[in-house]
Amino acid sequence: QVQLVESGGGLVQAGGSLRLSCAASGRTFSSYAMGWFRQAPGKEREFVGVISRSGMMTYYADSVKGRFTISRDNAKNTVYLQMNSVKPEDTAIYCCAASTSLLPDRLREVAAFTFWGQGTQVTASS
C-alpha cells in the first residue's frame, strides 16, 4: 500500500513557475513509476508526465513538453513536478500516482496506476 500526498499548488500568473511535490509513504517508493495527471473542470483526467522507477527516463504530454519537468528523490520518497511558463489552460487539479508497469506507452493511461493522491489545485491567471 502506498499513500500519496501532493502539495505546492496555488495561484500563479501566466508565464510564472510553480513546483508541486508528492510525498509517498512506505519503503517501496523506488519500486513504482510515478506519474502526474491533471483534471480541469468538465474535462477528463489527462496525462501530464511520468518518471521511471530510477528516475532515468521521463515522458511528457505534448501540451507540457519543454515547460514541465518531473524529477524524483527516492531517498526522500518524493516526486516533483516543476511547472514553468505556466499557461491559463494549465489550470486544473494535479494528482500524482504510482504504477508498477514498466511499459512507457502503458504509463500514459490512468488505468496503469494503482495508487493516487488527493490532488492539489493549480490556477494560472491570465
C-alpha positions in Angstrom: 0.0 0.0 0.0 1.3 3.5 -0.9 -0.2 6.7 0.3 0.5 9.8 -1.8 0.1 13.4 -0.6 0.5 16.4 -3.0 1.5 19.9 -2.1 2.7 23.1 -3.7 -0.4 24.1 -5.6 -1.8 27.6 -5.7 -2.4 30.6 -7.8 0.3 31.6 -10.4 0.4 34.2 -13.1 0.6 33.2 -16.7 4.3 32.8 -17.6 5.2 32.1 -14.0 6.5 28.9 -12.3 5.3 26.5 -9.6 6.7 23.3 -8.2 4.5 20.6 -7.0 5.6 17.8 -4.6 4.2 14.4 -4.0 5.3 12.6 -0.8 4.8 8.9 -0.6 4.6 6.6 2.4 6.2 3.2 2.6 9.6 1.8 1.9 8.9 0.6 -1.7 8.7 4.0 -3.4 11.6 3.2 -5.8 9.5 0.2 -7.0 7.0 2.4 -8.7 7.0 4.6 -11.7 5.4 7.9 -10.7 3.0 9.9 -12.9 1.3 13.2 -12.8 -2.2 13.7 -14.1 -4.5 16.7 -14.2 -8.2 17.3 -14.4 -9.8 20.6 -15.4 -13.5 21.3 -14.6 -15.7 19.4 -17.0 -12.9 17.5 -18.6 -11.5 14.0 -18.3 -8.3 13.3 -16.3 -5.3 14.0 -18.5 -1.8 12.5 -18.6 0.9 15.1 -17.8 4.0 13.1 -17.5 5.7 10.1 -15.8 9.1 9.2 -14.4 10.6 5.8 -14.3 11.5 4.0 -11.0 15.1 5.0 -11.2 14.4 8.5 -12.5 16.5 7.9 -15.6 13.5 8.2 -18.0 10.7 10.7 -18.3 7.8 11.0 -20.7 5.5 14.0 -21.2 2.3 15.0 -22.8 2.9 17.2 -25.9 1.0 20.0 -24.2 3.6 20.4 -21.4 6.8 19.2 -23.1 9.5 21.7 -22.8 7.7 23.6 -20.0 7.2 20.9 -17.2 9.9 18.7 -15.7 9.4 15.7 -13.5 12.0 14.5 -11.0 12.2 12.3 -8.0 14.2 11.7 -4.9 14.0 8.1 -3.9 15.8 8.8 -0.6 13.0 11.2 0.3 10.2 9.2 -1.2 9.2 12.3 -3.1 8.4 13.1 -6.8 8.3 16.7 -8.1 6.6 18.5 -11.0 8.4 21.7 -11.9 6.0 23.9 -14.0 7.5 26.7 -16.0 5.9 29.1 -18.4 2.5 28.3 -17.0 -0.5 29.0 -19.2 -4.1 29.6 -18.2 -5.0 26.2 -19.8 -2.8 24.5 -17.2 -5.4 25.3 -14.6 -6.5 22.0 -13.1 -6.3 19.7 -10.1 -3.0 17.9 -10.3 -2.6 14.4 -8.9 0.3 12.1 -8.6 0.0 8.4 -9.0 2.1 5.2 -8.6 2.4 2.4 -11.1 4.2 -1.0 -11.2 4.0 -1.0 -15.0 7.3 -1.0 -17.0 5.8 -0.1 -20.4 6.2 3.6 -21.4 3.1 3.6 -23.6 1.0 2.0 -20.8 2.2 4.6 -18.3 0.2 7.3 -20.2 -3.0 5.6 -19.2 -5.0 6.2 -16.0 -5.7 2.5 -15.7 -2.0 1.7 -15.3 -1.8 3.5 -12.0 -2.8 1.8 -8.7 -2.4 4.4 -6.1 -3.5 8.0 -6.3 -3.1 11.2 -4.3 -6.0 13.5 -3.5 -4.6 16.3 -5.7 -3.6 19.9 -5.4 -5.3 22.8 -7.2 -3.2 24.9 -9.7 -4.8 28.1 -11.0 -3.0 30.0 -13.7 -4.3 33.6 -14.2 -4.0 35.4 -17.5 
